[in-house]
Amino acid sequence: MEREVMIIGAGLSGLTAARVLKEAGLDVLVLDKGRSVGGRLATRRVGDGVADHGAQFFTARGERFWKQVEAWIDAGLVRVWGYGWSDGSLKRTRNDGHSRFVVNGGMNALAQYLARDLDVRLDVQVTSVQYTGVSWTLTDSQENIYNARYLVMTPPVPQSLAILNRQYVPLMPDDLAQLKRIEYAPCLCGIFRIAGDVALPEPGAIQNFNEPIYWLADNKAKGISEETIVTVHAEARYSRKHYDAPEEEVLAFMRTYVERYMREGASIVETQLKKWRYSTPLTTYPQDCFVAEGLPLVFAGDAFGGRGRVEGAYLSGLCAGQTLVATIKG
Ligand SMILES: Cc1cc2nc3c(=O)[nH]c(=O)nc-3n(C[C@H](O)[C@H](O)[C@H](O)COP(=O)(O)OP(=O)(O)OC[C@H]3O[C@@H](n4cnc5c(N)ncnc54)[C@H](O)[C@@H]3O)c2cc1C
C-alpha cells in the first residue's frame, strides 16, 4: 500500500514531523531500525535503576521551543533539573539562569509520549531508498518494500546519504555537497552502576569541556533512578581517538573519574559502554530543514537550523512537517 508520507527515524525530529502531519489529517508511517522509539533520546534499565545515556538534559533558547516545553511541563512530562553545572573544582556550581530540563522517567519517555497514536514500525532498518519519478520505494534489511509519495529522512545525515540509492535518486550536485558538509562528533558513553552513594556536586553532575571526560551525572540525583547509576561522557577528541579501543581500556579510564566522587564504602558493581558514532553535529545547515531540489524529499534532524541538540531536532521536525503540509495541502 502506498503511504502519503513516510519518515525514516523515530527520534525527536521524526516524531515531531509525524505529529504535525497526522494533526493535519495526512497519512504518515514512521520507520525506525531501533527496538524502541527515541534515537538519541535514550534511556536504559541497568540493574534496578535507570540511566539516560544519550541526551542528558535540554535547554530552550528560543520562544517556539519554550512554548512547547511549557506544554510538556503542564502535561507532567518535563521538569527543571538545575540552572548550571559544577566544573568539578571546589568552586560552587555556577547558576547562569538557564533552565536545564529533564524528562520524568528518563529522556526516552518524551519520545514514547510523542509516539503515542502514531503509526510507527520498529526494528525496520531501511537499507535502500529509490525514487521512481512519482513515488519512493524503500527496502529494509528483510527485503520488505514500502512505498510513499513523500519522504522525510531524519537519521544523522551521513547515514541518510548512505542508504540513498544515488542511481535512482537524482539529488542535485549542490544539494549533495551541502549535505556532505555536515559532520558529527562521536561520543563514548560509560554507565556505572554503584552500590552506595556518589557525591557529585549539586544538582548531581559535572560538566568540564577541558577534560577528556567532560560529563558525569548521577541518575539518582537527577530523579530518574532508584539505584545510583552514573553516566559518563567522553569529549569528541578522546572519543574519536579511542572509538575502536578495547572497551575495558576506555571503561578503566572513565572509572578513574567516577572514583573521585564515590562516597566511602561505595563500590562499582557493573559497567557498560555505549558508542555513539554521531552524537551531536559539529557542522550544521542554516535552515531548519532541507528540501531537496526537484524531489518530494525533506531532510531533518538536529543538524538543521544551526542549533544542534534537542531544541534543534524539535524545530527541524516541525519545519519538515509544516513544509510537507503546505506542499501537500497547497
Ligand atoms: C551522548 C549524547 C549526549 C547528548 N547530550 C545532549 C544534551 O545534553 N542536550 C541536548 O540538547 N542534546 C544532547 N544530545 C543530542 C540530542 O540527543 C539530539 O540532538 C537529538 O536527540 C537528535 O534527534 P534526531 O531526531 O535529530 O536524531 P536521532 O535521535 O538520531 O533519530 C534518528 C533515528 O533514525 C533512526 N535510523 C537511522 N538510520 C536508520 C535506518 N537506516 N533505518 C531506519 N531507521 C534509522 C535511528 O534509529 C534514530 O532513532 C546528545 C546526544 C548524544 C548521543
The ligand as a Tripos MOL2 file, in Angstrom:
@<TRIPOS>MOLECULE
LIG
   53    58     1     0     0
SMALL
NO_CHARGES

@<TRIPOS>ATOM
      1 C1         25.8380   11.0870   24.0480 C.3       1 LIG1
      2 C2         24.8990   12.1990   23.6710 C.ar      1 LIG1
      3 C3         24.7100   13.2710   24.5240 C.ar      1 LIG1
      4 C4         23.8310   14.2990   24.1720 C.ar      1 LIG1
      5 N1         23.5860   15.2900   25.0740 N.ar      1 LIG1
      6 C5         22.6580   16.2110   24.7780 C.ar      1 LIG1
      7 C6         22.2510   17.1440   25.7700 C.ar      1 LIG1
      8 O1         22.6710   17.0550   26.9230 O.2       1 LIG1
      9 N2         21.3620   18.1120   25.4270 N.ar      1 LIG1
     10 C7         20.8220   18.1800   24.1640 C.ar      1 LIG1
     11 O2         20.0020   19.0650   23.9040 O.2       1 LIG1
     12 N3         21.1520   17.2640   23.2220 N.ar      1 LIG1
     13 C8         22.0480   16.2780   23.5130 C.ar      1 LIG1
     14 N4         22.3480   15.3310   22.5830 N.ar      1 LIG1
     15 C9         21.8050   15.4660   21.2270 C.3       1 LIG1
     16 C10        20.3470   15.0340   21.1170 C.3       1 LIG1
     17 O3         20.1910   13.7560   21.6590 O.3       1 LIG1
     18 C11        19.9830   15.0500   19.6360 C.3       1 LIG1
     19 O4         20.2050   16.3570   19.1320 O.3       1 LIG1
     20 C12        18.5540   14.6640   19.2990 C.3       1 LIG1
     21 O5         18.0640   13.6520   20.1260 O.3       1 LIG1
     22 C13        18.5570   14.2560   17.8270 C.3       1 LIG1
     23 O6         17.2690   13.8740   17.3950 O.3       1 LIG1
     24 P1         17.0830   13.4840   15.8640 P.3       1 LIG1
     25 O7         15.6700   13.1150   15.6680 O.co2     1 LIG1
     26 O8         17.6540   14.5750   15.0120 O.co2     1 LIG1
     27 O9         18.0380   12.2210   15.6010 O.3       1 LIG1
     28 P2         18.0370   10.7700   16.2370 P.3       1 LIG1
     29 O10        17.5650   10.8070   17.6320 O.co2     1 LIG1
     30 O11        19.4020   10.2170   15.9730 O.co2     1 LIG1
     31 O12        16.9600    9.9770   15.3750 O.3       1 LIG1
     32 C14        17.2730    9.3570   14.1520 C.3       1 LIG1
     33 C15        16.6090    7.9940   14.1230 C.3       1 LIG1
     34 O13        16.8540    7.4090   12.8520 O.3       1 LIG1
     35 C16        16.9560    6.0140   13.0370 C.3       1 LIG1
     36 N5         17.6540    5.4630   11.8700 N.ar      1 LIG1
     37 C17        18.9220    5.7260   11.4600 C.ar      1 LIG1
     38 N6         19.2020    5.0350   10.3350 N.ar      1 LIG1
     39 C18        18.1040    4.3140   10.0530 C.ar      1 LIG1
     40 C19        17.7740    3.3890    9.0080 C.ar      1 LIG1
     41 N7         18.6430    3.0710    8.0520 N.pl3     1 LIG1
     42 N8         16.5320    2.8050    9.0120 N.ar      1 LIG1
     43 C20        15.6230    3.1130    9.9840 C.ar      1 LIG1
     44 N9         15.8960    3.9790   10.9920 N.ar      1 LIG1
     45 C21        17.1020    4.5780   11.0170 C.ar      1 LIG1
     46 C22        17.7130    5.8650   14.3420 C.3       1 LIG1
     47 O14        17.4820    4.5990   14.9250 O.3       1 LIG1
     48 C23        17.1370    7.0110   15.1580 C.3       1 LIG1
     49 O15        16.0770    6.5860   16.0040 O.3       1 LIG1
     50 C24        23.1810   14.2630   22.9200 C.ar      1 LIG1
     51 C25        23.3590   13.1690   22.0760 C.ar      1 LIG1
     52 C26        24.1910   12.1320   22.4520 C.ar      1 LIG1
     53 C27        24.3180   10.9310   21.5560 C.3       1 LIG1
@<TRIPOS>BOND
     1     1     2 1
     2     2     3 ar
     3     2    52 ar
     4     3     4 ar
     5     4     5 ar
     6     4    50 ar
     7     5     6 ar
     8     6     7 ar
     9     6    13 1
    10     7     8 2
    11     7     9 ar
    12     9    10 ar
    13    10    11 2
    14    10    12 ar
    15    12    13 ar
    16    13    14 ar
    17    14    15 1
    18    14    50 ar
    19    15    16 1
    20    16    17 1
    21    16    18 1
    22    18    19 1
    23    18    20 1
    24    20    21 1
    25    20    22 1
    26    22    23 1
    27    23    24 1
    28    24    25 2
    29    24    26 1
    30    24    27 1
    31    27    28 1
    32    28    29 2
    33    28    30 1
    34    28    31 1
    35    31    32 1
    36    32    33 1
    37    33    34 1
    38    33    48 1
    39    34    35 1
    40    35    36 1
    41    35    46 1
    42    36    37 ar
    43    36    45 ar
    44    37    38 ar
    45    38    39 ar
    46    39    40 ar
    47    39    45 ar
    48    40    41 1
    49    40    42 ar
    50    42    43 ar
    51    43    44 ar
    52    44    45 ar
    53    46    47 1
    54    46    48 1
    55    48    49 1
    56    50    51 ar
    57    51    52 ar
    58    52    53 1
@<TRIPOS>SUBSTRUCTURE
     1 LIG1         1 GROUP 0 **** ****
